Amino acid sequence: MDLRLLRYFVAVADEGNFNRAAARLHVAQPPLSRAIQQLEAHVGAPLLDRATRPLRLTEVGKLLYAQALQLLARMEDVDMMVKAAAVSQRRQLVIGFVASTIYARLPELIRGFRQAADQVELILVESSTVEQIAALKDGRIDIGFGRIRLDDTAVRRIVLRNEKLVAAFPIGHPLAQLDGPVSLRELAAEPQIIYPRMPRPSYADQVISLFHDHGLEPRIAHEARELQIAIGLVAAEEGMAIVPESVRRARSHDVAYRELVEPATSPIIMSHRPDDRSPEIALMIEVIARKYTDWGYDVPTAMRAGDY
């Protein structure tokens, strides 16, 4: 999706008027109107209710607006980080992470590292596990936090812990009104929202395999690009999703969660180059071990073996 079109769309949504949005963007109004039409053609649905004054967003427009704000803010963050890295003389640690690890206490680990090494420049890059493996081998990142077990001799992988999976429903869904765990057999009949759509293999394959391991075929309604969109679609009553338990702390006002009858977990995995013995890697290991002890989690054996 063209970032320029998203910026134009956000401006029109904010202003509620094409002329004011055009002035804000320093463009003419006709090209702005054509850009919004192009975006609507790409999405396949109207984004604005043009019969209202000021202009109002359609339901699809509201969903895209929320995600566009996040995406544009993320691009600004990347721009700032890259520019800062270009002028910084400090040591750097580049960390790749999948979005769901943000809910699984990764921010607390990052804060712990910053407190212990404020002289080190931290650069955070959201990327899938598959992308992290390639970036580690190319030297573009130093550590990756993901969820997929990918074997590669050029990468050392440490399973930090296994996080329980839960079912997420729209708040008004009949299955959301019941107490106790819900079975995969009950869920197989429900429209499933899985993520990410690409690249594969991914967390989506873990969920699909979970059903297949129990002789069930999930009914996939949507393949979302990322976790936030998947949860947004659940809230919009487009289906339900199986998500890591930590997600329930982030959104609960319009999404209900139930535990699963069948034991199901998703690993949180830290990866780095096996020959990387930098002090930054060693410090991150120390921070994780200390925080996990404080939180009552088991410290991975590899982190207690003195290898670092």
C-alpha positions in Angstrom: 0.0 0.0 0.0 1.4 3.4 -1.0 2.5 5.4 2.0 1.7 8.7 0.1 -1.9 7.6 -0.3 -2.1 6.8 3.4 -0.8 10.2 4.3 -3.4 11.8 2.0 -6.1 9.7 3.5 -5.2 10.6 7.1 -5.2 14.3 6.2 -8.7 14.1 4.7 -10.0 12.1 7.6 -8.5 14.6 10.1 -9.8 17.7 8.3 -13.1 16.2 7.2 -12.8 18.3 4.0 -10.8 17.8 0.8 -10.0 21.5 0.4 -8.6 21.9 3.9 -6.7 18.6 3.5 -5.2 19.8 0.2 -4.0 23.0 1.8 -2.5 21.1 4.7 -0.7 18.8 2.2 0.3 21.6 -0.1 -1.3 19.9 -3.1 -4.2 20.7 -5.4 -7.6 19.3 -4.6 -8.3 17.3 -7.8 -5.1 15.2 -7.4 -6.0 14.6 -3.8 -9.5 13.4 -4.7 -8.0 11.0 -7.3 -5.5 9.7 -4.8 -8.3 8.8 -2.3 -10.3 7.2 -5.2 -7.2 5.2 -6.0 -6.8 4.0 -2.4 -10.5 3.0 -2.3 -10.1 1.0 -5.5 -7.1 -0.8 -3.9 -9.0 -1.5 -0.7 -12.2 -2.5 -2.6 -14.6 -0.4 -0.5 -15.5 3.3 0.2 -13.5 4.9 2.9 -15.4 8.1 3.2 -19.1 9.0 3.4 -19.1 11.9 0.9 -22.8 12.6 1.6 -22.0 14.1 5.1 -20.4 17.4 6.0 -17.9 17.2 7.4 -16.8 14.0 5.7 -17.1 10.9 7.9 -15.2 7.7 7.7 -17.0 4.5 6.8 -16.5 1.4 9.0 -13.7 0.2 6.6 -12.3 3.8 6.7 -12.2 3.7 10.5 -10.2 0.5 10.5 -7.8 1.7 7.8 -7.4 5.1 9.6 -6.4 3.5 12.9 -3.8 1.2 11.1 -2.6 4.1 8.9 -1.8 6.2 12.0 0.2 3.4 13.5 2.1 2.7 10.2 2.9 6.3 9.5 4.1 6.8 13.1 6.3 3.7 12.8 7.8 5.0 9.6 8.6 8.3 11.3 10.3 6.3 14.1 12.3 4.4 11.6 13.4 7.6 9.9 14.4 9.2 13.2 16.3 6.0 14.3 18.2 5.8 11.0 19.1 9.5 11.1 20.2 9.2 14.7 22.3 6.1 14.0 24.0 7.9 11.1 25.4 10.7 13.4 25.8 8.7 16.6 29.3 7.6 17.7 27.9 5.3 20.4 27.9 1.5 20.2 24.7 0.1 18.7 22.5 -2.9 19.3 19.9 -3.5 16.6 17.0 -5.7 17.7 14.4 -7.3 15.5 11.1 -8.3 16.9 7.7 -9.7 15.9 4.7 -7.5 17.0 3.3 -10.0 19.4 6.4 -10.0 21.6 5.6 -6.3 22.5 2.7 -7.7 24.6 5.0 -10.5 26.0 7.1 -8.1 28.2 9.7 -7.2 25.6 9.3 -3.5 26.5 10.4 -4.3 30.0 13.4 -6.1 28.8 14.3 -3.1 26.6 14.0 -0.7 29.5 16.1 -3.0 31.7 18.8 -3.0 29.0 18.7 0.8 28.6 19.1 1.3 32.4 22.1 -1.1 32.4 23.8 0.4 29.3 22.6 3.9 28.6 25.7 4.5 26.5 24.5 1.9 23.9 22.2 3.1 21.1 19.3 0.7 20.7 17.6 0.4 17.3 14.3 -1.5 17.2 13.1 -3.0 13.9 9.7 -4.8 13.6 10.1 -7.9 11.4 8.9 -11.4 11.0 10.9 -14.3 12.3 11.9 -15.3 8.7 13.1 -11.8 8.0 15.0 -11.7 11.3 17.0 -14.9 10.3 18.1 -13.3 7.0 18.9 -10.0 8.8 21.0 -11.7 11.4 23.0 -13.6 8.7 23.5 -10.3 6.8 24.5 -8.4 9.9 21.6 -6.0 9.7 20.3 -6.9 13.2 22.1 -8.3 16.2 19.3 -10.0 18.1 15.9 -11.2 17.0 12.8 -12.0 19.1 10.3 -14.2 17.3 8.0 -17.1 17.6 8.9 -19.6 14.9 11.4 -22.5 15.3 13.6 -22.2 12.2 16.7 -24.3 12.1 19.8 -22.6 10.6 23.4 -23.3 11.6 24.2 -19.6 11.1 21.9 -18.6 13.9 21.8 -19.6 17.6 18.2 -19.9 18.9 17.1 -19.9 22.6 13.5 -20.6 23.6 12.9 -18.1 26.4 9.5 -19.5 27.4 6.4 -21.0 25.9 3.3 -18.7 26.1 -0.2 -20.1 26.5 -2.6 -19.5 23.7 -6.2 -18.3 24.2 -9.3 -17.7 22.0 -10.3 -14.1 21.3 -14.0 -13.3 20.5 -16.0 -10.2 19.8 -17.4 -9.1 23.1 -21.0 -10.0 22.1 -20.2 -13.4 20.6 -22.3 -16.3 22.2 -19.0 -18.2 23.0 -17.7 -15.1 24.8 -20.6 -15.3 27.3 -19.7 -18.7 28.6 -17.3 -19.5 31.4 -14.5 -22.0 31.4 -12.2 -23.2 28.6 -13.4 -23.6 25.0 -12.4 -26.6 22.8 -10.8 -26.5 19.4 -13.7 -28.5 18.0 -16.1 -25.6 19.0 -13.7 -23.1 17.5 -13.3 -25.0 14.2 -16.8 -24.0 13.2 -16.1 -20.3 13.8 -14.6 -18.0 11.1 -10.9 -17.7 11.9 -8.8 -14.7 11.6 -5.1 -15.6 11.3 -1.9 -13.6 11.0 0.4 -12.7 9.5 -0.5 -13.2 5.9 3.1 -13.1 4.7 5.9 -14.2 4.9 5.4 -17.9 5.7 6.1 -20.0 7.7 4.7 -17.9 10.5 2.5 -17.8 13.6 -0.4 -18.5 11.3 1.0 -21.9 10.5 1.2 -22.7 14.2 -2.5 -22.0 14.6 -3.4 -24.0 11.5 -1.2 -26.9 12.7 -2.9 -26.8 16.1 -6.2 -27.6 14.5 -4.7 -30.2 12.2 -3.0 -31.9 15.1 -6.5 -32.6 16.5 -7.9 -33.8 13.2 -9.8 -30.5 12.6 -9.9 -28.1 9.6 -10.1 -24.4 10.6 -12.6 -22.2 8.7 -10.3 -19.3 7.7 -12.2 -16.1 7.1 -9.3 -13.5 7.0 -5.6 -13.5 6.8 -4.5 -10.3 8.4 -1.1 -8.6 7.9 -0.3 -8.3 11.6 -1.7 -8.9 15.1 -3.2 -5.5 15.6 -5.3 -5.8 12.5 -6.4 -9.3 13.5 -7.6 -8.1 16.9 -9.3 -5.1 15.2 -11.1 -7.5 12.9 -12.2 -9.6 15.9 -13.6 -6.5 17.6 -15.4 -5.7 14.3 -17.1 -9.1 14.6 -15.4 -10.5 11.5 -14.4 -13.7 13.3 -12.4 -15.0 16.2 -8.6 -15.5 16.6 -6.3 -17.7 18.6 -3.7 -15.4 20.1 -0.9 -15.4 22.8 -2.3 -14.9 26.3 -0.4 -11.7 26.8 -2.5 -10.0 24.1 -5.5 -9.9 26.5 -3.7 -7.2 28.6 -3.6 -4.8 25.6 -7.3 -4.9 24.4 -10.2 -6.0 26.5 -13.0 -3.4 26.2 -14.4 -4.9 23.0 -12.7 -8.3 22.8 -13.4 -11.3 25.2 -10.9 -14.1 25.9 -11.3 -17.7 26.9 -8.7 -20.3 27.6 -8.4 -23.5 25.5 -9.3 -27.0 26.6 -6.4 -28.4 24.7 -2.9 -27.4 25.9 -1.5 -25.0 23.3 1.5 -22.7 23.5 3.6 -20.5 21.3 7.3 -20.1 22.0 9.1 -16.8 22.5 12.5 -17.2 20.9 15.7 -15.1 21.0 18.1 -15.5 18.2 21.6 -14.2 17.5 24.7 -15.1 15.6 26.6 -18.0 17.4 30.0 -16.3 17.0 28.7 -12.9 18.4 30.3 -12.6 21.8 29.9 -8.8 22.1 29.3 -7.3 25.6 25.9 -6.1 24.4 24.7 -9.6 23.7 26.0 -10.8 27.0 24.3 -7.9 28.8 20.9 -8.7 27.1 21.3 -12.3 28.3 21.9 -11.0 31.9 18.9 -8.7 31.8 16.6 -11.5 30.6 17.8 -13.9 33.2 17.4 -11.3 36.0 14.0 -10.2 34.8 12.7 -13.7 34.4 13.8 -14.5 37.9 12.0 -11.5 39.2 8.8 -12.4 37.3 8.9 -16.1 38.4 9.7 -17.5 35.0 12.1 -20.4 34.5 15.4 -19.0 33.2 16.4 -20.9 30.0 19.1 -23.5 30.6 21.3 -21.9 27.9 21.3 -18.7 30.0 22.4 -20.5 33.1 25.1 -22.6 31.6 27.8 -19.9 31.7 28.1 -19.8 27.9 28.0 -16.1 27.8 
